[in-house]
Amino acid sequence: MNNSLPPEALRERLLRTLADSTDAMSTAELRRCLATVFAQDVVHERIYRSLEVLEKRGDVTRSTPGGRHTMWHLARPHPQRRRGS
């Protein structure tokens, strides 16, 4: 488990991952993506906590569409979002 990542680096990667996705993503999906990027697992609670910080900043929003899984998406376009992706 990688707990040594700087929190802001983790949040930036979460924003990039959501920007690259065409759909909202669950916390578990984001965790799996980050595990691939960082080549090691990131604790689920760290992902969720980072997403909550981003939500308070107004960068992401959450929804629970008819289920127990929280879905996340960008609240506004991210500056590093690739056009045409």
NUVEX-895409 format. One record per residue: x, y, z of N, C-alpha, C in turn; residue number from 1. Coordinates in steps of 0.1 Angstrom, whole numbers. Layout:
! NUVEX-895409
<marvex><n_px>X</n_px><n_py>Y</n_py><n_pz>Z</n_pz><ca_px>X</ca_px><ca_py>Y</ca_py><ca_pz>Z</ca_pz><c_px>X</c_px><c_py>Y</c_py><c_pz>Z</c_pz><seq>NUM</seq></marvex>
...
This chain:
! NUVEX-895409
<marvex><n_px>8</n_px><n_py>-12</n_py><n_pz>0</n_pz><ca_px>0</ca_px><ca_py>0</ca_py><ca_pz>0</ca_pz><c_px>9</c_px><c_py>12</c_py><c_pz>0</c_pz><seq>1</seq></marvex>
<marvex><n_px>5</n_px><n_py>22</n_py><n_pz>-9</n_pz><ca_px>13</ca_px><ca_py>34</ca_py><ca_pz>-10</ca_pz><c_px>7</c_px><c_py>45</c_py><c_pz>-2</c_pz><seq>2</seq></marvex>
<marvex><n_px>12</n_px><n_py>48</n_py><n_pz>10</n_pz><ca_px>7</ca_px><ca_py>59</ca_py><ca_pz>18</ca_pz><c_px>17</c_px><c_py>71</c_py><c_pz>18</c_pz><seq>3</seq></marvex>
<marvex><n_px>27</n_px><n_py>70</n_py><n_pz>10</n_pz><ca_px>37</ca_px><ca_py>81</ca_py><ca_pz>10</ca_pz><c_px>35</c_px><c_py>91</c_py><c_pz>-1</c_pz><seq>4</seq></marvex>
<marvex><n_px>25</n_px><n_py>89</n_py><n_pz>-9</n_pz><ca_px>22</ca_px><ca_py>99</ca_py><ca_pz>-20</ca_pz><c_px>18</c_px><c_py>112</c_py><c_pz>-14</c_pz><seq>5</seq></marvex>
<marvex><n_px>23</n_px><n_py>123</n_py><n_pz>-19</n_pz><ca_px>18</ca_px><ca_py>136</ca_py><ca_pz>-14</ca_pz><c_px>4</c_px><c_py>137</c_py><c_pz>-17</c_pz><seq>6</seq></marvex>
<marvex><n_px>-4</n_px><n_py>142</n_py><n_pz>-7</n_pz><ca_px>-19</ca_px><ca_py>143</ca_py><ca_pz>-10</ca_pz><c_px>-22</c_px><c_py>151</c_py><c_pz>-22</c_pz><seq>7</seq></marvex>
<marvex><n_px>-15</n_px><n_py>162</n_py><n_pz>-25</n_pz><ca_px>-19</ca_px><ca_py>170</ca_py><ca_pz>-37</ca_pz><c_px>-16</c_px><c_py>163</c_py><c_pz>-50</c_pz><seq>8</seq></marvex>
<marvex><n_px>-5</n_px><n_py>155</n_py><n_pz>-50</n_pz><ca_px>-2</ca_px><ca_py>147</ca_py><ca_pz>-62</ca_pz><c_px>-13</c_px><c_py>136</c_py><c_pz>-64</c_pz><seq>9</seq></marvex>
<marvex><n_px>-18</n_px><n_py>131</n_py><n_pz>-53</n_pz><ca_px>-29</ca_px><ca_py>121</ca_py><ca_pz>-54</ca_pz><c_px>-42</c_px><c_py>128</c_py><c_pz>-60</c_pz><seq>10</seq></marvex>
<marvex><n_px>-45</n_px><n_py>140</n_py><n_pz>-55</n_pz><ca_px>-57</ca_px><ca_py>147</ca_py><ca_pz>-59</ca_pz><c_px>-55</c_px><c_py>151</c_py><c_pz>-74</c_pz><seq>11</seq></marvex>
<marvex><n_px>-43</n_px><n_py>155</n_py><n_pz>-78</n_pz><ca_px>-41</ca_px><ca_py>159</ca_py><ca_pz>-92</ca_pz><c_px>-43</c_px><c_py>147</c_py><c_pz>-101</c_pz><seq>12</seq></marvex>
<marvex><n_px>-39</n_px><n_py>135</n_py><n_pz>-97</n_pz><ca_px>-40</ca_px><ca_py>123</ca_py><ca_pz>-105</ca_pz><c_px>-55</c_px><c_py>119</c_py><c_pz>-106</c_pz><seq>13</seq></marvex>
<marvex><n_px>-62</n_px><n_py>121</n_py><n_pz>-95</n_pz><ca_px>-77</ca_px><ca_py>118</ca_py><ca_pz>-95</ca_pz><c_px>-84</c_px><c_py>127</c_py><c_pz>-105</c_pz><seq>14</seq></marvex>
<marvex><n_px>-80</n_px><n_py>140</n_py><n_pz>-105</n_pz><ca_px>-86</ca_px><ca_py>150</ca_py><ca_pz>-115</ca_pz><c_px>-83</c_px><c_py>146</c_py><c_pz>-129</c_pz><seq>15</seq></marvex>
<marvex><n_px>-71</n_px><n_py>142</n_py><n_pz>-132</n_pz><ca_px>-67</ca_px><ca_py>138</ca_py><ca_pz>-145</ca_pz><c_px>-74</c_px><c_py>125</c_py><c_pz>-149</c_pz><seq>16</seq></marvex>
<marvex><n_px>-76</n_px><n_py>116</n_py><n_pz>-140</n_pz><ca_px>-83</ca_px><ca_py>103</ca_py><ca_pz>-143</ca_pz><c_px>-97</c_px><c_py>106</c_py><c_pz>-147</c_pz><seq>17</seq></marvex>
<marvex><n_px>-104</n_px><n_py>115</n_py><n_pz>-139</n_pz><ca_px>-118</ca_px><ca_py>118</ca_py><ca_pz>-141</ca_pz><c_px>-119</c_px><c_py>126</c_py><c_pz>-154</c_pz><seq>18</seq></marvex>
<marvex><n_px>-109</n_px><n_py>135</n_py><n_pz>-157</n_pz><ca_px>-109</ca_px><ca_py>143</ca_py><ca_pz>-170</ca_pz><c_px>-108</c_px><c_py>134</c_py><c_pz>-182</c_pz><seq>19</seq></marvex>
<marvex><n_px>-101</n_px><n_py>123</n_py><n_pz>-181</n_pz><ca_px>-99</ca_px><ca_py>114</ca_py><ca_pz>-192</ca_pz><c_px>-111</c_px><c_py>104</c_py><c_pz>-194</c_pz><seq>20</seq></marvex>
<marvex><n_px>-120</n_px><n_py>104</n_py><n_pz>-184</n_pz><ca_px>-131</ca_px><ca_py>94</ca_py><ca_pz>-185</ca_pz><c_px>-143</c_px><c_py>101</c_py><c_pz>-191</c_pz><seq>21</seq></marvex>
<marvex><n_px>-151</n_px><n_py>94</n_py><n_pz>-199</n_pz><ca_px>-163</ca_px><ca_py>100</ca_py><ca_pz>-205</ca_pz><c_px>-175</c_px><c_py>98</c_py><c_pz>-195</c_pz><seq>22</seq></marvex>
<marvex><n_px>-173</n_px><n_py>90</n_py><n_pz>-185</n_pz><ca_px>-184</ca_px><ca_py>87</ca_py><ca_pz>-176</ca_pz><c_px>-180</c_px><c_py>90</c_py><c_pz>-162</c_pz><seq>23</seq></marvex>
<marvex><n_px>-189</n_px><n_py>91</n_py><n_pz>-152</n_pz><ca_px>-186</ca_px><ca_py>92</ca_py><ca_pz>-138</ca_pz><c_px>-179</c_px><c_py>78</c_py><c_pz>-134</c_pz><seq>24</seq></marvex>
<marvex><n_px>-171</n_px><n_py>79</n_py><n_pz>-124</n_pz><ca_px>-164</ca_px><ca_py>67</ca_py><ca_pz>-119</ca_pz><c_px>-166</c_px><c_py>65</c_py><c_pz>-104</c_pz><seq>25</seq></marvex>
<marvex><n_px>-167</n_px><n_py>53</n_py><n_pz>-100</n_pz><ca_px>-168</ca_px><ca_py>50</ca_py><ca_pz>-86</ca_pz><c_px>-155</c_px><c_py>51</c_py><c_pz>-79</c_pz><seq>26</seq></marvex>
<marvex><n_px>-155</n_px><n_py>52</n_py><n_pz>-66</n_pz><ca_px>-143</ca_px><ca_py>53</ca_py><ca_pz>-58</ca_pz><c_px>-134</c_px><c_py>40</c_py><c_pz>-61</c_pz><seq>27</seq></marvex>
<marvex><n_px>-140</n_px><n_py>29</n_py><n_pz>-62</n_pz><ca_px>-133</ca_px><ca_py>16</ca_py><ca_pz>-64</ca_pz><c_px>-126</c_px><c_py>17</c_py><c_pz>-78</c_pz><seq>28</seq></marvex>
<marvex><n_px>-133</n_px><n_py>22</n_py><n_pz>-88</n_pz><ca_px>-128</ca_px><ca_py>23</ca_py><ca_pz>-102</ca_pz><c_px>-116</c_px><c_py>33</c_py><c_pz>-102</c_pz><seq>29</seq></marvex>
<marvex><n_px>-117</n_px><n_py>44</n_py><n_pz>-95</n_pz><ca_px>-106</ca_px><ca_py>53</ca_py><ca_pz>-94</ca_pz><c_px>-94</c_px><c_py>47</c_py><c_pz>-87</c_pz><seq>30</seq></marvex>
<marvex><n_px>-97</n_px><n_py>39</n_py><n_pz>-77</n_pz><ca_px>-86</ca_px><ca_py>33</ca_py><ca_pz>-69</ca_pz><c_px>-78</c_px><c_py>23</c_py><c_pz>-78</c_pz><seq>31</seq></marvex>
<marvex><n_px>-86</n_px><n_py>15</n_py><n_pz>-86</n_pz><ca_px>-79</ca_px><ca_py>6</ca_py><ca_pz>-95</ca_pz><c_px>-71</c_px><c_py>13</c_py><c_pz>-106</c_pz><seq>32</seq></marvex>
<marvex><n_px>-76</n_px><n_py>24</n_py><n_pz>-111</n_pz><ca_px>-68</ca_px><ca_py>32</ca_py><ca_pz>-121</ca_pz><c_px>-55</c_px><c_py>38</c_py><c_pz>-114</c_pz><seq>33</seq></marvex>
<marvex><n_px>-56</n_px><n_py>43</n_py><n_pz>-102</n_pz><ca_px>-45</ca_px><ca_py>48</ca_py><ca_pz>-96</ca_pz><c_px>-34</c_px><c_py>37</c_py><c_pz>-92</c_pz><seq>34</seq></marvex>
<marvex><n_px>-39</n_px><n_py>26</n_py><n_pz>-89</n_pz><ca_px>-30</ca_px><ca_py>15</ca_py><ca_pz>-86</ca_pz><c_px>-22</c_px><c_py>11</c_py><c_pz>-99</c_pz><seq>35</seq></marvex>
<marvex><n_px>-28</n_px><n_py>12</n_py><n_pz>-110</n_pz><ca_px>-21</ca_px><ca_py>10</ca_py><ca_pz>-123</ca_pz><c_px>-11</c_px><c_py>21</c_py><c_pz>-125</c_pz><seq>36</seq></marvex>
<marvex><n_px>-15</n_px><n_py>34</n_py><n_pz>-123</n_pz><ca_px>-6</ca_px><ca_py>45</ca_py><ca_pz>-126</ca_pz><c_px>6</c_px><c_py>45</c_py><c_pz>-116</c_pz><seq>37</seq></marvex>
<marvex><n_px>4</n_px><n_py>42</n_py><n_pz>-104</n_pz><ca_px>14</ca_px><ca_py>43</ca_py><ca_pz>-94</ca_pz><c_px>22</c_px><c_py>29</c_py><c_pz>-92</c_pz><seq>38</seq></marvex>
<marvex><n_px>17</n_px><n_py>19</n_py><n_pz>-99</n_pz><ca_px>23</ca_px><ca_py>6</ca_py><ca_pz>-98</ca_pz><c_px>22</c_px><c_py>0</c_py><c_pz>-84</c_pz><seq>39</seq></marvex>
<marvex><n_px>13</n_px><n_py>4</n_py><n_pz>-76</n_pz><ca_px>10</ca_px><ca_py>-1</ca_py><ca_pz>-63</ca_pz><c_px>-3</c_px><c_py>4</c_py><c_pz>-58</c_pz><seq>40</seq></marvex>
<marvex><n_px>-8</n_px><n_py>-3</n_py><n_pz>-48</n_pz><ca_px>-22</ca_px><ca_py>0</ca_py><ca_pz>-43</ca_pz><c_px>-22</c_px><c_py>12</c_py><c_pz>-35</c_pz><seq>41</seq></marvex>
<marvex><n_px>-33</n_px><n_py>20</n_py><n_pz>-35</n_pz><ca_px>-35</ca_px><ca_py>31</ca_py><ca_pz>-27</ca_pz><c_px>-47</c_px><c_py>28</c_py><c_pz>-18</c_pz><seq>42</seq></marvex>
<marvex><n_px>-45</n_px><n_py>31</n_py><n_pz>-5</n_pz><ca_px>-56</ca_px><ca_py>28</ca_py><ca_pz>4</ca_pz><c_px>-69</c_px><c_py>35</c_py><c_pz>1</c_pz><seq>43</seq></marvex>
<marvex><n_px>-80</n_px><n_py>27</n_py><n_pz>1</n_pz><ca_px>-93</ca_px><ca_py>32</ca_py><ca_pz>-3</ca_pz><c_px>-97</c_px><c_py>45</c_py><c_pz>4</c_pz><seq>44</seq></marvex>
<marvex><n_px>-94</n_px><n_py>45</n_py><n_pz>17</n_pz><ca_px>-97</ca_px><ca_py>57</ca_py><ca_pz>25</ca_pz><c_px>-90</c_px><c_py>70</c_py><c_pz>21</c_pz><seq>45</seq></marvex>
<marvex><n_px>-78</n_px><n_py>68</n_py><n_pz>16</n_pz><ca_px>-70</ca_px><ca_py>80</ca_py><ca_pz>11</ca_pz><c_px>-77</c_px><c_py>85</c_py><c_pz>-2</c_pz><seq>46</seq></marvex>
<marvex><n_px>-81</n_px><n_py>76</n_py><n_pz>-10</n_pz><ca_px>-88</ca_px><ca_py>80</ca_py><ca_pz>-23</ca_pz><c_px>-101</c_px><c_py>88</c_py><c_pz>-19</c_pz><seq>47</seq></marvex>
<marvex><n_px>-109</n_px><n_py>82</n_py><n_pz>-10</n_pz><ca_px>-121</ca_px><ca_py>88</ca_py><ca_pz>-7</ca_pz><c_px>-119</c_px><c_py>102</c_py><c_pz>0</c_pz><seq>48</seq></marvex>
<marvex><n_px>-110</n_px><n_py>102</n_py><n_pz>9</n_pz><ca_px>-106</ca_px><ca_py>115</ca_py><ca_pz>16</ca_pz><c_px>-102</c_px><c_py>126</c_py><c_pz>6</c_pz><seq>49</seq></marvex>
<marvex><n_px>-94</n_px><n_py>122</n_py><n_pz>-4</n_pz><ca_px>-89</ca_px><ca_py>131</ca_py><ca_pz>-14</ca_pz><c_px>-101</c_px><c_py>136</c_py><c_pz>-23</c_pz><seq>50</seq></marvex>
<marvex><n_px>-110</n_px><n_py>127</n_py><n_pz>-26</n_pz><ca_px>-122</ca_px><ca_py>131</ca_py><ca_pz>-34</ca_pz><c_px>-131</c_px><c_py>140</c_py><c_pz>-26</c_pz><seq>51</seq></marvex>
<marvex><n_px>-132</n_px><n_py>138</n_py><n_pz>-13</n_pz><ca_px>-140</ca_px><ca_py>148</ca_py><ca_pz>-4</ca_pz><c_px>-133</c_px><c_py>162</c_py><c_pz>-4</c_pz><seq>52</seq></marvex>
<marvex><n_px>-120</n_px><n_py>162</n_py><n_pz>-4</n_pz><ca_px>-113</ca_px><ca_py>175</ca_py><ca_pz>-5</ca_pz><c_px>-116</c_px><c_py>182</c_py><c_pz>-18</c_pz><seq>53</seq></marvex>
<marvex><n_px>-115</n_px><n_py>174</n_py><n_pz>-29</n_pz><ca_px>-118</ca_px><ca_py>180</ca_py><ca_pz>-42</ca_pz><c_px>-133</c_px><c_py>184</c_py><c_pz>-43</c_pz><seq>54</seq></marvex>
<marvex><n_px>-142</n_px><n_py>177</n_py><n_pz>-37</n_pz><ca_px>-156</ca_px><ca_py>181</ca_py><ca_pz>-37</ca_pz><c_px>-158</c_px><c_py>194</c_py><c_pz>-29</c_pz><seq>55</seq></marvex>
<marvex><n_px>-151</n_px><n_py>196</n_py><n_pz>-18</n_pz><ca_px>-152</ca_px><ca_py>208</ca_py><ca_pz>-10</ca_pz><c_px>-147</c_px><c_py>220</c_py><c_pz>-18</c_pz><seq>56</seq></marvex>
<marvex><n_px>-136</n_px><n_py>218</n_py><n_pz>-26</n_pz><ca_px>-130</ca_px><ca_py>228</ca_py><ca_pz>-35</ca_pz><c_px>-139</c_px><c_py>231</c_py><c_pz>-47</c_pz><seq>57</seq></marvex>
<marvex><n_px>-149</n_px><n_py>223</n_py><n_pz>-50</n_pz><ca_px>-158</ca_px><ca_py>225</ca_py><ca_pz>-61</ca_pz><c_px>-152</c_px><c_py>219</c_py><c_pz>-74</c_pz><seq>58</seq></marvex>
<marvex><n_px>-142</n_px><n_py>210</n_py><n_pz>-73</n_pz><ca_px>-136</ca_px><ca_py>204</ca_py><ca_pz>-85</ca_pz><c_px>-144</c_px><c_py>192</c_py><c_pz>-89</c_pz><seq>59</seq></marvex>
<marvex><n_px>-150</n_px><n_py>184</n_py><n_pz>-80</n_pz><ca_px>-157</ca_px><ca_py>172</ca_py><ca_pz>-84</ca_pz><c_px>-171</c_px><c_py>172</c_py><c_pz>-77</c_pz><seq>60</seq></marvex>
<marvex><n_px>-180</n_px><n_py>164</n_py><n_pz>-82</n_pz><ca_px>-193</ca_px><ca_py>162</ca_py><ca_pz>-76</ca_pz><c_px>-195</c_px><c_py>147</c_py><c_pz>-75</c_pz><seq>61</seq></marvex>
<marvex><n_px>-204</n_px><n_py>144</n_py><n_pz>-65</n_pz><ca_px>-207</ca_px><ca_py>130</ca_py><ca_pz>-63</ca_pz><c_px>-221</c_px><c_py>127</c_py><c_pz>-65</c_pz><seq>62</seq></marvex>
<marvex><n_px>-225</n_px><n_py>115</n_py><n_pz>-68</n_pz><ca_px>-238</ca_px><ca_py>111</ca_py><ca_pz>-69</ca_pz><c_px>-239</c_px><c_py>96</c_py><c_pz>-65</c_pz><seq>63</seq></marvex>
<marvex><n_px>-251</n_px><n_py>92</n_py><n_pz>-61</n_pz><ca_px>-253</ca_px><ca_py>78</ca_py><ca_pz>-58</ca_pz><c_px>-266</c_px><c_py>74</c_py><c_pz>-66</c_pz><seq>64</seq></marvex>
<marvex><n_px>-264</n_px><n_py>71</n_py><n_pz>-79</n_pz><ca_px>-276</ca_px><ca_py>69</ca_py><ca_pz>-87</ca_pz><c_px>-282</c_px><c_py>55</c_py><c_pz>-85</c_pz><seq>65</seq></marvex>
<marvex><n_px>-291</n_px><n_py>55</n_py><n_pz>-75</n_pz><ca_px>-299</ca_px><ca_py>43</ca_py><ca_pz>-73</ca_pz><c_px>-292</c_px><c_py>31</c_py><c_pz>-67</c_pz><seq>66</seq></marvex>
<marvex><n_px>-280</n_px><n_py>34</n_py><n_pz>-61</n_pz><ca_px>-273</ca_px><ca_py>23</ca_py><ca_pz>-55</ca_pz><c_px>-264</c_px><c_py>28</c_py><c_pz>-43</c_pz><seq>67</seq></marvex>
<marvex><n_px>-256</n_px><n_py>19</n_py><n_pz>-38</n_pz><ca_px>-248</ca_px><ca_py>23</ca_py><ca_pz>-27</ca_pz><c_px>-234</c_px><c_py>28</c_py><c_pz>-31</c_pz><seq>68</seq></marvex>
<marvex><n_px>-230</n_px><n_py>26</n_py><n_pz>-44</n_pz><ca_px>-217</ca_px><ca_py>31</ca_py><ca_pz>-48</ca_pz><c_px>-218</c_px><c_py>46</c_py><c_pz>-52</c_pz><seq>69</seq></marvex>
<marvex><n_px>-208</n_px><n_py>53</n_py><n_pz>-46</n_pz><ca_px>-207</ca_px><ca_py>67</ca_py><ca_pz>-49</ca_pz><c_px>-200</c_px><c_py>69</c_py><c_pz>-62</c_pz><seq>70</seq></marvex>
<marvex><n_px>-205</n_px><n_py>77</n_py><n_pz>-71</n_pz><ca_px>-200</ca_px><ca_py>80</ca_py><ca_pz>-84</ca_pz><c_px>-194</c_px><c_py>94</c_py><c_pz>-84</c_pz><seq>71</seq></marvex>
<marvex><n_px>-183</n_px><n_py>96</n_py><n_pz>-90</n_pz><ca_px>-176</ca_px><ca_py>109</ca_py><ca_pz>-90</ca_pz><c_px>-174</c_px><c_py>114</c_py><c_pz>-105</c_pz><seq>72</seq></marvex>
<marvex><n_px>-176</n_px><n_py>127</n_py><n_pz>-107</n_pz><ca_px>-172</ca_px><ca_py>133</ca_py><ca_pz>-120</ca_pz><c_px>-168</c_px><c_py>147</c_py><c_pz>-118</c_pz><seq>73</seq></marvex>
<marvex><n_px>-161</n_px><n_py>153</n_py><n_pz>-128</n_pz><ca_px>-156</ca_px><ca_py>167</ca_py><ca_pz>-127</ca_pz><c_px>-168</c_px><c_py>176</c_py><c_pz>-126</c_pz><seq>74</seq></marvex>
<marvex><n_px>-167</n_px><n_py>186</n_py><n_pz>-118</n_pz><ca_px>-177</ca_px><ca_py>196</ca_py><ca_pz>-116</ca_pz><c_px>-176</c_px><c_py>207</c_py><c_pz>-127</c_pz><seq>75</seq></marvex>
<marvex><n_px>-164</n_px><n_py>208</n_py><n_pz>-132</n_pz><ca_px>-161</ca_px><ca_py>218</ca_py><ca_pz>-143</ca_pz><c_px>-149</c_px><c_py>212</c_py><c_pz>-151</c_pz><seq>76</seq></marvex>
<marvex><n_px>-147</n_px><n_py>217</n_py><n_pz>-163</n_pz><ca_px>-136</ca_px><ca_py>212</ca_py><ca_pz>-171</ca_pz><c_px>-123</c_px><c_py>214</c_py><c_pz>-164</c_pz><seq>77</seq></marvex>
<marvex><n_px>-115</n_px><n_py>204</n_py><n_pz>-164</n_pz><ca_px>-102</ca_px><ca_py>204</ca_py><ca_pz>-158</ca_pz><c_px>-92</c_px><c_py>210</c_py><c_pz>-168</c_pz><seq>78</seq></marvex>
<marvex><n_px>-83</n_px><n_py>219</n_py><n_pz>-164</n_pz><ca_px>-74</ca_px><ca_py>225</ca_py><ca_pz>-174</ca_pz><c_px>-65</c_px><c_py>216</c_py><c_pz>-182</c_pz><seq>79</seq></marvex>
<marvex><n_px>-62</n_px><n_py>204</n_py><n_pz>-177</n_pz><ca_px>-54</ca_px><ca_py>195</ca_py><ca_pz>-184</ca_pz><c_px>-62</c_px><c_py>184</c_py><c_pz>-192</c_pz><seq>80</seq></marvex>
<marvex><n_px>-75</n_px><n_py>186</n_py><n_pz>-193</n_pz><ca_px>-84</ca_px><ca_py>177</ca_py><ca_pz>-200</ca_pz><c_px>-80</c_px><c_py>177</c_py><c_pz>-215</c_pz><seq>81</seq></marvex>
<marvex><n_px>-78</n_px><n_py>166</n_py><n_pz>-221</n_pz><ca_px>-75</ca_px><ca_py>165</ca_py><ca_pz>-235</ca_pz><c_px>-87</c_px><c_py>168</c_py><c_pz>-243</c_pz><seq>82</seq></marvex>
<marvex><n_px>-86</n_px><n_py>176</n_py><n_pz>-253</n_pz><ca_px>-97</ca_px><ca_py>179</ca_py><ca_pz>-262</ca_pz><c_px>-98</c_px><c_py>168</c_py><c_pz>-272</c_pz><seq>83</seq></marvex>
<marvex><n_px>-111</n_px><n_py>164</n_py><n_pz>-275</n_pz><ca_px>-113</ca_px><ca_py>154</ca_py><ca_pz>-285</ca_pz><c_px>-111</c_px><c_py>140</c_py><c_pz>-280</c_pz><seq>84</seq></marvex>
<marvex><n_px>-109</n_px><n_py>138</n_py><n_pz>-267</n_pz><ca_px>-107</ca_px><ca_py>124</ca_py><ca_pz>-261</ca_pz><c_px>-121</c_px><c_py>118</c_py><c_pz>-258</c_pz><seq>85</seq></marvex>
